[in-house]
């Protein structure tokens, strides 16, 4: 049974690696498919993973019609059994509708991979439509970690090192801090755009790794009974992060003052 599957998560959680692995597995099983991407970090018409894998792909432009692409392939007597759709958050809602129609009317399997929410914590249009239409939604299990060690669930954008929560939804920036911005929305940006994954707590407080290190006074780590992250051995950081995520609020502890009170 053909299906529309959406694999989602934050940046750094291995989506493109899984997209390339999925493509490999289906091809190895004798199936034929097409791979698409949009604004990949490595440039146009290529899917790249942080682990170093790279594969050519069809760049999804605003006017690309998935239905027409597949029809053209089949008219040319090219088999198409499945589609690999990376960076699907950048697709339009209409393009996701086309993907669903290909599943239902042509029996293709469509495997879409994308980030759910942008740096403002709002759903990308492509991801929203995929969540609405997919037969199966899978949140990727490779956990990206916030600088505090907790599970990173949100994407932050920094502009010249300062976290911002307003601006164009799509600006392809750098996640490693090595190069300048690549404007994707037709507007040239001034300054350096970078992205970083954070836990919700630190996203809400606009506290990036650099910002946390710049703050003087007690480290911003909760709850108060754990050691500051910076004095812990590195191998226990992820454990602390996990225990914080799942721990219910301790009603016996004093109410927390707002962040601005303590550091403002
Ligand atoms: Zn955090």
Boltz pocket constraint, residues with backbone or C-beta under 6 A from the ligand:
constraints:
  - pocket:
      binder: B
      contacts: [[A, 146], [A, 147], [A, 148], [A, 149], [A, 150], [A, 198], [A, 199], [A, 200], [A, 201], [A, 202]]
      max_distance: 6.0
